[in-house]
């Protein structure tokens, strides 16, 4: 099997409402769908959805890299190309993620196995996911209860948008309305100085908090370790992982959890290796998207199903509902779980973009 042609298909997907955090927001996701066609009729797909605020390259850089690489794929086998694009740390992670996904899609189809079982023969067929319910505004309680009715048990919301005092007051009010076993996952997006972080961590003590992501504006290993010792929930690192060098962090982990984004890391395979290394260091991992298209979400869900150490944690994959339009039918979420397709390869359905 060899690649006969490659296409780069642009898309622009409006959000139902603005995605907001302490670093700003966006109201649409723009990117490119990679389509690799082989001589046997098989097609492989990958999603390139750069988002610089999340840590990827710029859209311009991603597009240029993809154009250059796709022009050199003709006549080569997916396995041959995969070896080339998974070496080293990519400078164009969103573009590399897309190309690798398309190649893995083709390889899975060729070997007649789902992508998740190509990654791990003991992969599961479903993934526990959290619901994303936005910021602590006046309708947060309504959104939380709606998601609970849908079967979600972990609810993720943004903090660090208003003052710690105001957000703590509203969090306590929200917690009083939650049924037992419901957990809140908080993301501060590096909003606070050390004093505010300590104040907030003390203020949520005793609440049903699953984790608190990125509490410090300036990541400091010693301060993070002190905050983790102070907290009665897991602290998590996300955007700071790149600047702190994740390999070094695994020697003496300052927090209990890492957030891994394949679109930012640049590779499903590399993300899987990082998760395995983290598990060996007793660090939990949650795999998440950056509001990708249905293709990107499915690829990341296939990976999550192949990581044994993360199966008890809700993954950050239920973001498709934020999109008013998509390029394919998104995965269904039933009672807080994503059910993955049994189709060989990536398993994406019909592509709706032209």
C-alpha positions as CSV (number, residue, x, y, z in Angstrom):
1,X,0.0,0.0,0.0
2,X,1.3,3.4,-0.9
3,X,-0.1,6.9,-1.0
4,X,-1.4,8.1,-4.3
5,X,-2.5,11.6,-3.4
6,X,-2.9,14.0,-0.5
7,X,-5.3,16.9,0.1
8,X,-5.4,19.8,2.6
9,X,-9.0,20.8,3.2
10,X,-9.5,24.1,5.1
11,X,-12.4,24.4,7.6
12,X,-13.9,27.1,9.8
13,X,-16.2,25.9,12.6
14,X,-18.2,28.5,14.6
15,X,-18.7,27.9,18.3
16,X,-22.1,28.0,19.9
17,X,-20.7,30.5,22.4
18,X,-17.3,32.0,23.1
19,X,-14.7,29.8,24.7
20,X,-13.3,31.9,27.6
21,X,-10.5,31.5,30.1
22,X,-8.1,33.8,31.9
23,X,-5.9,34.2,28.8
24,X,-8.7,35.3,26.5
25,X,-11.2,33.5,24.3
26,X,-12.2,32.5,20.8
27,X,-15.5,32.0,19.0
28,X,-14.5,29.7,16.1
29,X,-12.0,27.0,15.3
30,X,-10.1,27.1,12.0
31,X,-7.8,24.4,10.7
32,X,-7.2,21.9,8.0
33,X,-8.3,18.3,7.4
34,X,-5.6,16.1,5.9
35,X,-6.8,13.4,3.5
36,X,-4.4,10.8,2.3
37,X,-5.6,8.5,-0.5
38,X,-3.9,5.2,-1.2
39,X,-3.6,3.0,-4.3
40,X,-6.0,0.4,-2.7
41,X,-8.8,3.0,-2.2
42,X,-8.2,3.5,1.5
43,X,-8.3,7.1,2.9
44,X,-6.7,8.3,6.1
45,X,-7.7,11.5,7.9
46,X,-6.0,13.8,10.4
47,X,-7.0,17.1,12.0
48,X,-4.7,20.2,12.2
49,X,-6.3,22.7,14.5
50,X,-3.5,25.1,15.6
51,X,-4.2,27.3,18.6
52,X,-1.2,29.4,19.7
53,X,-2.7,30.4,23.1
54,X,-2.7,26.6,23.9
55,X,0.9,26.1,22.8
56,X,0.8,25.2,19.1
57,X,2.4,26.8,16.1
58,X,0.6,29.6,14.2
59,X,-1.9,28.7,11.5
60,X,0.5,30.1,8.9
61,X,3.4,28.0,10.0
62,X,1.2,24.9,10.2
63,X,-0.2,25.4,6.7
64,X,3.2,25.9,5.1
65,X,4.7,22.8,6.8
66,X,1.8,20.7,5.7
67,X,2.0,21.9,2.1
68,X,5.7,21.0,2.0
69,X,5.3,17.6,3.6
70,X,2.2,16.5,1.7
71,X,3.8,17.2,-1.6
72,X,6.5,14.6,-0.7
73,X,4.1,11.8,0.4
74,X,3.2,10.4,-3.1
75,X,4.5,6.9,-3.7
76,X,5.5,6.3,-0.1
77,X,4.0,3.8,2.4
78,X,2.3,5.1,5.5
79,X,4.7,3.0,7.7
80,X,7.7,4.6,6.0
81,X,6.4,8.1,6.5
82,X,5.3,7.4,10.1
83,X,8.9,6.6,11.1
84,X,10.0,9.9,9.7
85,X,7.4,12.1,11.4
86,X,7.6,10.6,14.9
87,X,11.3,11.3,15.5
88,X,12.2,14.2,17.9
89,X,10.1,17.1,19.3
90,X,8.1,18.7,16.5
91,X,8.3,22.5,16.0
92,X,4.9,22.2,14.3
93,X,2.9,20.1,16.7
94,X,-0.6,20.6,15.3
95,X,0.5,19.8,11.8
96,X,2.5,16.8,12.9
97,X,-0.4,15.5,14.9
98,X,-2.6,15.7,11.9
99,X,-0.2,13.9,9.6
100,X,0.6,11.2,12.1
101,X,-3.1,10.6,12.7
102,X,-3.8,10.2,9.0
103,X,-0.9,7.7,8.7
104,X,-2.1,5.7,11.7
105,X,-5.6,5.7,10.2
106,X,-4.2,4.1,7.1
107,X,-2.0,1.6,9.0
108,X,-4.9,0.5,11.2
109,X,-7.1,-0.1,8.1
110,X,-4.3,-2.0,6.4
111,X,-3.8,-4.2,9.5
112,X,-7.6,-4.5,10.1
113,X,-7.5,-3.2,13.6
114,X,-8.9,-0.1,15.4
115,X,-6.5,2.7,16.1
116,X,-6.8,2.2,19.9
117,X,-6.0,-1.5,19.6
118,X,-3.1,-0.8,17.3
119,X,-1.8,1.4,20.2
120,X,-2.7,-1.1,22.9
121,X,-4.2,-4.6,22.3
122,X,-6.0,-4.3,25.6
123,X,-7.6,-0.9,24.9
124,X,-11.2,-0.3,26.1
125,X,-14.1,0.5,23.8
126,X,-15.4,3.5,25.9
127,X,-13.8,6.4,27.7
128,X,-15.1,8.3,30.8
129,X,-15.3,12.0,30.0
130,X,-15.9,15.3,31.9
131,X,-18.5,17.9,31.0
132,X,-17.3,21.4,30.3
133,X,-19.6,24.0,31.9
134,X,-17.8,27.3,31.3
135,X,-17.1,30.0,33.9
136,X,-18.7,30.8,37.2
137,X,-21.5,33.1,35.9
138,X,-25.1,33.4,37.0
139,X,-26.3,30.3,35.1
140,X,-23.5,27.9,36.2
141,X,-25.8,26.0,38.5
142,X,-28.3,25.4,35.7
143,X,-25.6,24.2,33.4
144,X,-24.1,21.9,36.0
145,X,-27.5,20.3,36.9
146,X,-28.2,19.8,33.2
147,X,-25.0,17.9,32.7
148,X,-25.6,15.8,35.8
149,X,-29.0,14.8,34.3
150,X,-27.1,13.7,31.2
151,X,-25.0,11.3,33.3
152,X,-21.8,13.2,33.8
153,X,-20.1,12.8,37.2
154,X,-17.1,15.2,36.6
155,X,-17.8,18.8,35.7
156,X,-15.0,21.1,34.5
157,X,-15.2,24.9,34.9
158,X,-12.9,27.8,34.4
159,X,-11.8,29.8,37.4
160,X,-9.4,32.8,37.7
161,X,-11.6,35.0,35.6
162,X,-12.9,37.0,38.5
163,X,-11.5,37.6,42.0
164,X,-10.7,34.6,44.1
165,X,-13.1,35.9,46.8
166,X,-16.1,36.1,44.3
167,X,-15.4,32.7,42.8
168,X,-15.0,31.0,46.1
169,X,-18.4,32.3,47.2
170,X,-20.0,31.0,44.1
171,X,-18.2,27.7,44.2
172,X,-19.5,27.1,47.8
173,X,-23.0,27.9,46.6
174,X,-22.7,25.6,43.7
175,X,-21.3,22.7,45.8
176,X,-24.3,22.8,48.0
177,X,-26.6,22.0,45.1
178,X,-24.6,19.1,43.8
179,X,-25.6,15.5,44.4
180,X,-23.1,13.1,46.1
181,X,-20.3,11.7,44.0
182,X,-20.2,14.7,41.6
183,X,-16.7,16.1,41.3
184,X,-15.6,19.6,40.1
185,X,-12.5,19.9,38.0
186,X,-11.2,23.5,38.1
187,X,-8.9,25.2,35.6
188,X,-7.2,28.5,36.6
189,X,-5.2,28.8,33.4
190,X,-2.2,30.4,35.3
191,X,-4.3,33.2,36.7
192,X,-2.9,33.7,40.2
193,X,0.1,34.9,42.1
194,X,1.2,32.6,45.0
195,X,-0.8,34.5,47.6
196,X,-4.0,34.2,45.7
197,X,-3.3,30.6,44.8
198,X,-2.9,29.7,48.5
199,X,-6.0,31.7,49.4
200,X,-8.1,29.8,46.8
201,X,-6.7,26.4,47.7
202,X,-7.5,27.0,51.3
203,X,-10.9,28.2,50.3
204,X,-12.0,25.1,48.4
205,X,-10.8,22.7,51.2
206,X,-13.6,20.3,51.9
207,X,-15.4,20.9,48.6
208,X,-15.9,18.0,46.1
209,X,-12.9,19.1,44.0
210,X,-11.3,16.5,41.7
211,X,-8.4,18.7,40.6
212,X,-7.1,22.3,40.2
213,X,-5.2,23.0,37.0
214,X,-2.5,25.6,36.6
215,X,-2.9,27.7,39.8
216,X,0.3,29.8,39.3
217,X,0.9,32.6,36.9
218,X,4.6,31.9,36.9
219,X,5.3,28.2,37.3
220,X,7.8,27.5,40.1
221,X,8.6,23.9,41.0
222,X,9.1,24.6,44.7
223,X,6.0,26.7,45.0
224,X,3.9,24.1,43.1
225,X,5.1,21.3,45.5
226,X,4.2,23.4,48.5
227,X,0.8,24.1,47.1
228,X,0.2,20.4,46.3
229,X,1.1,19.6,49.9
230,X,-1.3,22.3,51.1
231,X,-4.2,21.1,48.9
232,X,-6.6,18.3,49.5
233,X,-7.1,17.7,45.8
234,X,-4.8,16.9,42.9
235,X,-3.0,19.9,41.4
236,X,-2.5,19.6,37.6
237,X,-0.1,21.1,35.1
238,X,-1.1,21.8,31.5
239,X,0.4,24.7,29.6
240,X,3.4,24.9,31.9
241,X,4.6,21.4,31.0
242,X,6.4,22.6,27.9
243,X,8.4,25.3,29.7
244,X,9.2,23.1,32.7
245,X,10.3,20.2,30.6
246,X,8.1,17.2,31.4
247,X,11.0,14.7,31.4
248,X,12.6,16.6,34.3
249,X,9.4,16.9,36.1
250,X,9.0,13.2,36.3
251,X,12.1,12.9,38.4
252,X,10.5,14.8,41.3
253,X,6.9,15.5,40.3
254,X,5.7,18.7,42.1
255,X,2.0,17.9,41.4
256,X,-0.2,14.8,41.2
257,X,-1.5,15.2,37.7
258,X,-0.5,16.2,34.1
259,X,-2.8,17.3,31.4
260,X,-1.7,16.0,28.0
261,X,-2.9,17.5,24.7
262,X,-1.8,15.5,21.6
263,X,-2.5,18.5,19.4
264,X,0.0,20.5,21.4
265,X,2.5,17.7,22.0
266,X,2.4,16.8,18.3
267,X,1.9,13.1,18.4
268,X,-0.4,10.4,19.6
269,X,2.6,8.0,20.0
270,X,4.6,10.5,22.0
271,X,1.7,11.4,24.2
272,X,1.2,7.7,25.0
273,X,4.9,7.3,26.0
274,X,4.6,10.4,28.2
275,X,1.5,8.9,29.9
276,X,3.4,5.7,30.5
277,X,6.4,7.5,32.0
278,X,4.1,9.6,34.2
279,X,2.3,6.5,35.5
280,X,5.7,5.0,36.4
281,X,6.3,8.2,38.5
282,X,2.9,7.9,40.2
283,X,1.5,10.9,38.2
284,X,-2.0,10.8,36.9
285,X,-2.7,11.9,33.3
286,X,-5.8,13.3,31.7
287,X,-5.8,13.5,27.9
288,X,-7.7,16.4,26.4
289,X,-8.4,18.2,23.1
290,X,-8.2,22.0,22.4
291,X,-11.8,22.1,21.0
292,X,-10.7,20.1,17.9
293,X,-12.9,18.9,15.1
294,X,-14.6,15.5,15.2
295,X,-11.5,14.0,13.6
296,X,-9.2,15.4,16.2
297,X,-11.5,14.4,19.1
298,X,-11.8,10.9,17.8
299,X,-8.1,10.5,17.4
300,X,-7.5,11.7,21.0
301,X,-10.3,9.4,22.3
302,X,-8.7,6.4,20.6
303,X,-5.5,7.3,22.4
304,X,-7.3,7.7,25.8
305,X,-8.8,4.3,25.4
306,X,-5.3,2.9,25.0
307,X,-3.8,4.3,28.2
308,X,-4.6,1.9,31.1
309,X,-3.5,4.2,33.9
310,X,-6.1,6.8,33.0
311,X,-9.2,4.7,32.7
312,X,-10.5,5.7,36.2
313,X,-10.2,9.4,35.3
314,X,-12.7,11.5,33.2
315,X,-10.9,12.6,30.1
316,X,-11.2,16.1,28.5
317,X,-12.8,15.0,25.3
318,X,-16.5,16.1,25.4
319,X,-15.9,19.4,23.6
320,X,-17.7,18.8,20.3
321,X,-21.0,20.2,21.6
322,X,-19.3,23.6,21.8
323,X,-19.1,23.6,18.0
324,X,-22.2,24.8,16.1
325,X,-20.9,22.9,13.0
326,X,-18.4,20.1,12.6
327,X,-16.7,18.3,9.7
328,X,-18.1,14.8,10.6
329,X,-20.5,13.3,13.1
330,X,-19.0,13.7,16.6
331,X,-18.8,10.8,19.0
332,X,-21.8,10.2,21.1
333,X,-21.5,10.6,24.9
334,X,-23.8,8.3,26.9
335,X,-24.0,8.6,30.7
336,X,-20.7,10.4,30.8
337,X,-18.9,8.0,28.5
338,X,-17.7,8.1,24.9
339,X,-18.4,5.0,23.0
340,X,-15.7,4.4,20.3
341,X,-16.4,2.9,16.9
342,X,-15.3,-0.7,15.9
343,X,-14.3,0.5,12.4
344,X,-10.7,-0.3,11.5
345,X,-8.2,2.6,11.7
346,X,-9.5,5.9,13.1
347,X,-13.1,5.1,12.4
348,X,-14.4,8.5,11.4
349,X,-17.7,8.6,9.6
350,X,-18.5,10.5,6.4
351,X,-16.7,13.9,6.0
352,X,-19.1,16.7,5.5
353,X,-16.6,19.5,4.5
354,X,-15.6,19.9,0.8
